């Protein structure tokens, strides 16, 4: 089994390598190729990857290259974890929207739109080369904004599934609070990428969410940085990213008074690269935990294994709202895939993040209970924005950028949309072929 990681020069790659090494019985990788144009970083990370495999007696072969086509040849699955423009572009995404009193964040609002405009054309070019070099390969997309990028891939007929670590992160945190093994915890996770709610938390088929909130509500609220009364009112656990919607103005003021997350990550990356250069290092360093993306490797291994027909022994993470009974063939996991009537108020070609049966045929969402208006309204609004964002990414033009910004629930005003459209284009001109 050959896997290719596009963006293999990321400082986060050792987390993925560690997962491949530890979970080799689930995903028996025989060849792993890291692909990245940043050859200096690639050399450091590739060498560390080999040492991690050796430490854990993994027999797989690891290579690296800056030649995308050569790296893709013969791959069974291709993992995308790239960042167009690097942390410098992310820093821009997180700062200039604040000048207009809007959220500066890399996956939502104006910053998220900027990232989508930079990323979609690059990902589609990579996907076309995957189609030529390894037409049967599955694409697993971890590249943000995952919902928009996955929709772009699927709308162009690529074999792709989107992956986010929010669900597995909740599963592990809830399991720790409840004092049970993670595989016993099932989530009723529903919404869009970075716009989701946990409507049930089942342990051995019994919903314990009310008890979880009653006993551990303060801890959950503190982790989300949201008021405890809000969680009690909602009766669900929203993802951290709902904070940008539910507490927009307070978060804007907070972000104006501290360094951007991009600046923090850039500093961590410099320290990580120094650590990676040590030829004695043969495991992922503790510092990597501050980089973000917790449990990504476990989720990526499980999803890739299911897509390649290996099965997922931890499939309880993604059971739907039916008490844990899957109604479609395949391992049940939480992924980003086509709606296809699952949420009837959305178009079929919308990409949603829900429990799905995953097999070599792809991902098929499981049936869900109706979504309450409090949540459905926001999901419908953001889906409309994502449709317009993808249109702008594919066709370009200021008018399309303006329309996407005007449709976004965190912007939605003419003056803001005009200012942000101009700033977005100005800050990203080198990445926008039409600008």
C-alpha positions in Angstrom: 0.0 0.0 0.0 1.5 3.3 -1.1 0.3 6.6 0.5 1.3 10.1 -0.7 1.2 13.1 1.6 1.0 16.4 -0.3 2.3 19.0 2.1 4.6 16.5 3.6 7.0 19.3 4.6 4.5 20.5 7.2 5.8 20.6 10.8 2.7 18.6 11.7 3.7 15.7 9.5 5.5 13.8 12.4 2.1 13.5 14.1 0.8 11.7 11.0 3.9 9.6 10.8 3.5 8.6 14.4 0.0 7.5 13.7 1.0 5.4 10.7 3.7 3.7 12.8 1.5 3.0 15.8 -1.5 1.8 13.8 0.2 -0.2 11.2 -2.2 -3.2 11.9 -5.1 -0.9 10.8 -3.3 0.7 7.8 -0.4 -1.5 6.6 1.6 1.1 4.7 4.4 -0.3 2.7 5.5 2.9 1.0 5.0 6.5 2.1 6.1 9.5 0.1 6.2 13.0 1.4 5.7 15.7 -1.3 6.5 19.3 -0.8 8.2 22.2 -2.7 10.0 23.2 0.5 13.0 20.9 0.1 14.9 22.1 3.1 12.0 21.3 5.5 11.2 18.1 3.6 14.7 16.8 4.2 14.4 17.4 8.0 11.0 15.9 8.3 11.6 13.0 6.0 14.7 12.0 8.0 12.7 12.2 11.2 9.9 10.2 9.7 12.3 7.4 8.9 13.6 7.5 12.5 10.1 7.3 13.9 9.3 4.3 11.7 12.6 2.6 12.8 12.0 3.3 16.5 8.6 1.5 16.2 10.0 -1.3 13.9 7.7 -0.3 11.0 9.0 -2.0 7.8 7.5 0.6 5.5 9.7 2.6 3.1 9.7 6.4 3.4 10.8 8.7 0.6 10.4 12.4 -0.2 10.3 14.6 -3.2 9.5 18.0 -4.6 8.3 16.4 -7.8 4.5 16.1 -7.4 3.9 13.8 -10.4 6.7 11.4 -9.5 5.5 11.2 -5.9 1.9 10.4 -6.9 2.8 7.5 -9.2 1.1 4.4 -8.0 -0.4 5.9 -4.9 -3.5 4.2 -3.4 -4.4 7.2 -1.4 -3.3 10.9 -1.4 -3.6 13.0 1.8 -3.8 16.8 1.3 -2.5 19.0 4.1 -1.2 22.0 2.3 -1.2 25.7 3.1 -1.0 28.1 0.1 1.0 31.1 1.2 2.2 29.6 4.4 1.9 31.1 7.8 2.5 34.6 6.4 -0.7 34.4 4.4 -2.5 33.0 7.4 -1.3 35.9 9.5 -2.8 38.3 6.9 -6.1 36.4 7.0 -6.2 36.8 10.8 -5.4 40.5 10.9 -6.7 42.7 8.1 -10.4 41.8 8.7 -10.1 43.1 12.2 -9.6 46.6 10.8 -13.2 46.4 9.6 -14.5 45.1 12.9 -14.9 41.6 11.5 -13.4 38.2 12.7 -9.9 37.5 11.6 -9.8 33.7 11.3 -8.3 31.3 8.7 -11.4 29.2 8.0 -14.4 31.5 8.4 -15.3 35.1 7.6 -13.2 37.1 5.2 -10.0 35.3 6.2 -11.6 32.0 5.4 -12.8 33.3 2.1 -9.2 34.5 1.2 -7.8 31.1 2.1 -10.5 29.4 -0.1 -9.6 31.6 -3.1 -5.9 30.8 -2.7 -6.4 27.1 -2.1 -9.1 25.8 -4.4 -7.3 26.3 -7.7 -4.1 24.7 -6.3 -6.0 21.7 -4.9 -7.9 21.1 -8.1 -4.7 21.2 -10.1 -3.2 18.6 -7.7 -6.4 16.5 -8.0 -6.2 16.5 -11.8 -2.6 15.2 -11.6 -3.8 12.5 -9.1 -6.4 11.5 -11.7 -3.7 11.1 -14.4 -1.0 9.5 -12.2 -3.1 7.2 -9.9 -6.7 7.4 -11.1 -8.0 4.8 -8.6 -6.6 6.7 -5.6 -8.7 8.2 -2.9 -8.1 11.8 -1.9 -8.4 12.6 1.8 -8.6 16.4 2.3 -7.4 17.9 5.5 -6.7 21.2 3.9 -8.8 24.1 5.2 -11.4 25.4 4.6 -12.3 21.6 4.4 -15.9 22.0 3.5 -15.3 24.3 0.5 -12.2 22.5 -0.7 -14.0 19.1 -0.5 -17.0 20.5 -2.4 -14.6 21.8 -5.1 -13.1 18.3 -5.4 -16.5 16.5 -5.5 -18.0 19.0 -7.9 -15.2 18.1 -10.3 -15.7 14.4 -10.1 -12.8 13.5 -7.9 -12.7 10.6 -5.4 -12.5 12.6 -2.3 -13.6 12.8 1.3 -13.0 15.7 3.7 -11.6 15.1 7.2 -11.6 17.3 10.3 -10.3 16.5 13.8 -13.1 18.3 15.7 -15.2 15.2 16.1 -12.4 12.9 17.2 -11.2 15.6 19.6 -14.6 15.8 21.3 -14.8 12.0 21.5 -11.5 11.8 23.3 -12.3 14.7 25.6 -15.7 13.3 26.5 -14.3 9.9 27.1 -11.7 11.3 29.5 -14.4 13.3 31.4 -16.6 10.2 31.6 -13.8 7.8 32.5 -14.5 5.4 29.7 -12.5 4.1 26.7 -12.9 6.3 23.6 -14.2 3.5 21.5 -17.3 3.3 23.7 -18.2 6.9 22.9 -20.5 7.6 20.0 -21.2 11.1 18.8 -24.3 12.5 17.1 -22.2 15.2 15.3 -24.0 17.3 12.7 -23.5 20.5 10.7 -20.9 21.8 8.3 -17.1 21.8 8.7 -16.2 24.1 11.6 -20.0 24.7 12.2 -21.1 21.6 14.1 -23.0 20.6 17.3 -22.8 17.4 19.3 -26.5 16.5 19.8 -25.9 13.3 21.7 -23.0 11.6 23.4 -23.7 7.9 23.7 -21.8 5.4 25.8 -22.6 1.8 24.9 -25.7 3.1 23.1 -27.1 5.3 25.9 -27.2 9.1 25.5 -25.3 10.6 28.4 -25.1 14.1 27.1 -27.5 15.5 29.8 -25.4 14.0 32.5 -22.2 15.1 30.9 -23.5 18.7 30.8 -24.9 18.5 34.4 -21.7 17.1 35.9 -19.0 18.4 33.6 -20.6 21.5 32.0 -18.3 24.0 33.6 -15.2 22.1 32.2 -16.7 21.8 28.8 -17.7 25.5 28.7 -14.3 26.5 29.8 -12.6 24.4 27.1 -14.9 26.0 24.5 -14.5 29.5 26.1 -18.3 29.9 26.0 -20.7 30.7 28.9 -22.0 27.7 30.8 -25.6 29.0 30.6 -25.4 28.9 26.8 -24.6 25.2 26.8 -27.5 24.6 29.2 -29.8 26.6 27.0 -28.7 24.8 23.8 -28.7 21.4 25.3 -25.9 20.5 22.9 -22.1 21.0 22.7 -21.2 23.4 19.9 -17.8 23.2 18.3 -15.2 25.9 19.4 -15.8 27.6 16.0 -19.3 28.6 17.0 -17.7 31.1 19.3 -17.0 33.3 16.3 -20.8 33.4 15.6 -22.2 33.4 19.1 -19.7 35.9 20.6 -18.5 37.7 17.5 -17.9 41.2 18.8 -16.3 40.1 22.0 -13.9 37.8 20.1 -13.0 40.7 17.7 -12.0 42.8 20.7 -10.0 39.9 22.1 -8.2 39.3 18.8 -7.2 42.9 18.5 -5.3 42.8 21.8 -3.1 39.8 21.2 -0.7 38.3 18.6 -2.4 36.3 15.9 -2.6 32.5 16.1 -0.5 32.5 12.9 2.3 34.3 14.7 2.1 31.8 17.6 2.2 28.8 15.2 5.1 30.3 13.3 7.1 30.6 16.5 6.3 27.0 17.5 7.3 25.9 14.0 10.7 27.4 14.3 11.3 25.6 17.6 10.0 22.3 16.0 12.3 22.6 13.1 15.2 23.0 15.4 14.1 19.8 17.3 13.6 17.9 14.0 17.2 18.7 13.0 18.5 16.6 16.0 19.6 13.2 14.5 18.8 11.6 17.9 15.2 12.5 17.8 13.1 9.5 16.9 9.6 10.4 18.2 7.2 13.2 17.9 8.2 15.9 20.5 5.8 17.1 23.2 5.9 20.6 21.7 4.0 19.3 18.6 0.9 19.1 20.8 0.8 22.9 20.8 0.8 23.0 17.0 -2.9 22.0 16.7 -4.7 19.2 14.9 -4.9 16.8 17.8 -5.8 13.2 16.9 -5.6 14.0 13.2 -3.4 10.9 12.7 -5.9 8.5 14.3 -8.7 10.0 12.2 -6.7 9.9 9.0 -5.6 6.3 9.5 -9.2 5.1 10.3 -10.6 7.0 7.2 -7.9 5.9 4.8 -8.2 2.3 6.0 -11.9 2.3 5.4 -11.6 3.8 1.9 -9.0 1.2 1.0 -11.2 -1.6 2.3 -9.3 -2.3 5.5 -12.1 -1.5 8.0 -12.1 0.8 11.0 -11.9 -0.9 14.4 -12.8 2.3 16.1 -15.9 3.0 14.0 -18.1 3.9 17.0 -16.8 7.5 16.8 -19.2 8.4 14.1 -22.5 6.6 14.9 -25.5 8.6 14.0 -28.6 9.7 15.9 -30.3 6.3 15.8 -28.8 4.8 18.9 -25.7 3.5 17.1 -27.2 1.3 14.4 -25.6 2.0 11.0 -28.1 1.8 8.1 -25.6 1.6 5.3 -22.7 -0.7 4.5 -19.3 0.5 5.7 -17.4 1.7 8.7 -19.1 4.6 10.4 -17.0 7.8 10.7 -17.6 11.5 10.8 -16.5 13.0 7.5 -17.2 15.8 5.0 -19.2 14.5 2.1 -22.1 15.3 -0.2 -25.4 16.0 1.5 -27.6 14.0 -1.0 -30.8 14.7 0.9 -29.4 14.1 4.4 -30.3 17.6 5.5 -33.4 18.2 3.3 -33.2 22.0 3.5 -29.8 22.0 1.8 -29.0 21.2 -1.8 -27.8 17.7 -2.6 -24.4 19.0 -3.7 -23.7 20.8 -0.4 -20.9 19.3 1.7 -21.9 18.5 5.2 -20.0 17.1 8.2 -21.9 14.1 9.6 -21.6 10.4 10.5 -21.3 8.4 7.3 -20.8 4.8 6.3 -17.3 4.7 4.7 -16.1 1.9 2.4 -14.2 1.5 -0.8 -17.2 3.0 -2.6 -16.8 6.3 -0.6 -18.8 8.0 2.1 -22.6 7.8 2.5 -24.2 9.9 5.2 -26.4 8.1 7.7 -30.0 9.3 8.3 -30.3 12.0 10.9 -33.0 13.5 13.0 -34.3 16.8 11.8 -32.1 19.8 12.7 -33.8 22.4 14.9 -34.4 25.8 13.4 -31.8 27.4 15.8 -29.1 25.4 14.1 -30.6 24.8 10.7 -30.9 28.5 10.0 -27.2 29.1 10.5 -26.3 26.0 8.5 -28.4 27.1 5.6 -26.9 30.6 5.7 -23.3 29.4 5.8 -24.0 26.8 3.0 -25.2 29.6 0.8 -22.0 31.5 1.6 -19.9 28.5 0.8 -21.6 28.1 -2.6 -20.7 31.7 -3.5 -17.2 31.3 -2.1 -16.6 28.3 -4.3 -18.0 30.2 -7.3 -15.6 33.1 -6.6 -12.7 30.6 -6.2 -13.4 28.9 -9.5 -14.3 32.0 -11.6 -12.7 34.9 -9.9 -13.8 38.6 -10.0 -14.4 41.2 -7.4 -18.2 41.0 -7.8 -18.2 37.3 -6.8 -15.9 38.1 -3.9 -18.3 40.8 -2.8 -21.3 38.5 -3.1 -19.7 35.8 -1.0 -18.8 38.4 1.7 -22.3 39.9 1.6 -23.8 36.4 2.1 -21.6 35.5 5.1 -23.5 35.9 8.4 -20.5 37.4 10.1 -20.3 40.2 7.5 -23.5 40.8 5.6 -23.4 44.6 5.3 -22.7 46.5 2.1 -19.9 48.7 3.6 -18.1 45.9 5.2 -18.4 43.6 2.2 -17.0 46.4 0.0 -14.0 47.2 2.3 -13.2 43.6 2.8 -13.4 42.7 -0.8 -10.9 45.3 -1.7 -8.5 44.4 1.1 -8.8 40.6 0.4 -7.8 41.2 -3.2 -5.0 43.6 -2.3 -3.5 41.2 0.3 -3.8 38.1 -2.0 -3.0 39.6 -5.4 0.1 37.3 -6.0 -2.1 34.2 -5.5 -5.1 35.3 -7.6 -4.5 34.9 -11.3 -7.5 37.0 -12.1 -6.7 40.0 -9.8 
